[in-house]
Amino acid sequence: MGFEAMSAPAAQIRRCLAAGQRVCTAKGAIAVEDLARAGFEAICFDSGTRRYVAKAAKAVSAGRKALVRLHTDKGAFDLTPDQTVVLQTGELAAAGQLTPGTRLCACAVKPEVGYLVTSADFGRERLDLVHLTEADCAIANWYPVPSVEALAEAEAYSVEIGEGALPNVVIWTIGPGGGIGIVVAA
């Protein structure tokens, strides 16, 4: 199964991120709860061209939900167990069911950009999308932490992409070399 799996109707997909989880926007990686104040341009992955594009989006409070922390070899991501994650193959899988070694559809910023995507300086220069590049990111299993760690219930937010837009969004974690983003279904 290829990237065509990403075209599933957004209404069928649950999409919740934990408060504090950064969403990759045209203006940097910003905590999802800060994005709930106004619309923004989310960075999405276009599977047809294998490029990253900016699409109109909004973040909406989804109330309190059970969360998991998805540990990867490049950093951790906090989301609901039923949040679908795009795999390197283009297939979708629920975050709560991922196993060690699974490769994710991921991206990083080329070093010459200065890692703007890790910035939370909302309102500054735009992220130059041509500097986003594919990256290797796999689910980790570091003893004693499991690859998918159950967290307490906390505030969660959904990201909604504008009509006719790609049904995914890049979420970001800061780490070595500026951090890494993974693609989740929106």
C-alpha positions as CSV (number, residue, x, y, z in Angstrom):
1,M,0.0,0.0,0.0
2,G,1.4,3.4,-1.0
3,F,0.7,7.0,-0.2
4,E,-2.8,6.8,-1.6
5,A,-3.8,5.6,1.9
6,M,-3.5,9.2,3.0
7,S,-6.6,10.2,1.0
8,A,-9.1,8.7,3.5
9,P,-11.9,11.2,4.4
10,A,-10.8,13.4,7.3
11,A,-14.2,12.8,9.0
12,Q,-13.3,9.2,9.6
13,I,-10.0,10.0,11.3
14,R,-9.6,11.0,14.9
15,R,-6.9,13.6,15.3
16,C,-5.9,14.8,18.8
17,L,-2.6,16.1,20.0
18,A,-1.7,16.8,23.6
19,A,-1.4,20.4,24.8
20,G,2.2,21.3,24.4
21,Q,2.8,19.2,21.2
22,R,4.2,21.5,18.5
23,V,2.6,21.7,15.1
24,C,4.9,22.7,12.2
25,T,3.5,25.9,10.7
26,A,4.8,28.3,8.1
27,K,6.1,30.4,11.0
28,G,7.8,27.7,12.9
29,A,6.9,24.9,15.3
30,I,4.2,26.2,17.7
31,A,2.4,24.5,20.6
32,V,-1.1,23.4,19.4
33,E,-2.9,25.3,22.2
34,D,-1.3,28.6,21.1
35,L,-2.6,27.9,17.6
36,A,-6.2,27.6,18.9
37,R,-6.4,31.4,19.2
38,A,-6.5,32.0,15.4
39,G,-6.1,30.3,12.0
40,F,-2.7,29.4,10.8
41,E,-0.9,27.8,7.9
42,A,0.0,24.2,8.7
43,I,2.8,22.3,7.0
44,C,1.3,19.3,5.2
45,F,3.0,16.5,3.2
46,D,1.9,16.2,-0.5
47,S,2.3,12.5,-1.2
48,G,2.0,13.0,-5.0
49,T,4.9,15.3,-5.3
50,R,6.6,14.2,-2.1
51,R,6.9,17.8,-1.0
52,Y,5.8,19.8,2.0
53,V,3.2,22.6,1.5
54,A,1.4,25.1,3.6
55,K,-2.4,24.8,4.0
56,A,-4.9,26.9,5.9
57,A,-5.7,25.2,9.2
58,K,-7.2,25.8,12.7
59,A,-6.7,24.1,16.1
60,V,-9.7,23.3,18.2
61,S,-9.9,22.2,21.8
62,A,-11.1,18.6,22.1
63,G,-11.4,18.5,25.9
64,R,-9.5,16.1,28.2
65,K,-8.4,12.8,26.7
66,A,-6.1,9.9,27.5
67,L,-2.8,10.4,25.9
68,V,0.3,8.4,24.9
69,R,3.9,9.5,24.4
70,L,5.3,8.0,21.2
71,H,9.1,7.5,21.6
72,T,11.2,7.6,18.5
73,D,15.0,7.5,18.0
74,K,14.8,11.3,17.4
75,G,12.4,12.5,20.1
76,A,9.0,12.0,21.6
77,F,5.5,13.1,20.5
78,D,2.4,13.3,22.7
79,L,-1.0,12.4,21.1
80,T,-4.1,10.3,21.7
81,P,-3.7,6.5,21.1
82,D,-6.1,6.6,18.2
83,Q,-4.3,9.4,16.4
84,T,-3.2,8.0,13.1
85,V,0.4,8.4,12.1
86,V,1.7,8.2,8.5
87,L,4.3,5.5,8.1
88,Q,7.3,5.7,5.7
89,T,5.4,3.4,3.3
90,G,2.4,5.8,3.3
91,E,0.2,3.5,5.3
92,L,-1.6,4.8,8.4
93,A,-1.4,3.3,11.8
94,A,-2.8,4.3,15.2
95,A,-0.2,5.8,17.5
96,G,-1.1,3.5,20.4
97,Q,-0.4,0.4,18.3
98,L,3.0,1.2,16.9
99,T,5.9,-1.1,17.6
100,P,9.7,-0.7,17.9
101,G,11.4,-0.4,14.5
102,T,8.4,1.0,12.6
103,R,9.6,3.8,10.3
104,L,7.6,7.0,10.2
105,C,7.0,9.5,7.4
106,A,9.3,12.2,8.8
107,C,11.2,15.4,7.8
108,A,13.9,17.6,9.1
109,V,15.2,21.1,8.1
110,K,18.4,21.2,6.0
111,P,21.1,22.8,8.2
112,E,21.7,25.8,6.1
113,V,18.3,27.2,7.0
114,G,19.3,27.8,10.7
115,Y,16.5,25.5,12.0
116,L,13.7,28.0,11.7
117,V,11.1,25.3,12.1
118,T,12.1,24.9,15.8
119,S,11.4,28.6,16.4
120,A,8.3,29.7,18.3
121,D,8.8,33.3,17.2
122,F,5.4,33.7,15.7
123,G,5.2,36.5,13.2
124,R,8.8,36.3,12.0
125,E,9.9,35.2,8.6
126,R,8.2,32.3,6.9
127,L,9.6,28.8,6.8
128,D,11.1,28.1,3.3
129,L,9.4,24.8,2.5
130,V,12.1,23.8,0.0
131,H,14.4,23.4,3.0
132,L,12.3,20.6,4.5
133,T,13.8,17.2,3.6
134,E,12.9,13.6,4.2
135,A,14.4,12.2,7.4
136,D,14.8,8.8,9.0
137,C,12.7,8.3,12.1
138,A,11.8,5.0,13.8
139,I,9.9,4.0,16.8
140,A,12.4,3.3,19.6
141,N,12.3,0.9,22.5
142,W,14.7,2.2,25.2
143,Y,14.8,0.2,28.4
144,P,12.9,0.9,30.7
145,V,10.7,3.2,28.6
146,P,8.3,1.4,26.2
147,S,7.9,2.7,22.6
148,V,4.4,3.9,23.4
149,E,4.0,5.1,26.9
150,A,0.6,5.7,28.5
151,L,0.2,9.2,29.9
152,A,-2.5,10.6,32.2
153,E,-5.6,12.3,30.8
154,A,-4.9,15.9,29.7
155,E,-6.1,18.7,27.5
156,A,-6.1,17.7,23.8
157,Y,-6.6,19.6,20.5
158,S,-7.5,18.6,17.0
159,V,-6.0,20.2,13.9
160,E,-8.5,20.8,11.1
161,I,-7.1,21.4,7.6
162,G,-9.1,23.6,5.2
163,E,-11.4,22.1,2.5
164,G,-9.8,20.4,-0.4
165,A,-6.5,20.3,1.5
166,L,-4.2,17.4,2.3
167,P,-5.6,15.3,5.2
168,N,-2.3,15.5,7.2
169,V,-0.1,17.8,9.2
170,V,3.5,17.7,10.4
171,I,4.0,17.7,14.2
172,W,7.5,18.6,15.5
173,T,9.8,17.8,18.4
174,I,12.9,19.7,19.2
175,G,16.0,17.6,19.4
176,P,19.5,17.2,18.0
177,G,20.1,19.1,14.8
178,G,17.0,21.3,15.3
179,G,14.5,18.5,15.7
180,I,12.3,16.3,13.5
181,G,8.7,16.3,12.3
182,I,6.4,13.4,11.7
183,V,3.3,13.3,9.6
184,V,0.0,12.6,11.3
185,A,-3.5,12.3,9.6
186,A,-5.6,15.3,10.3
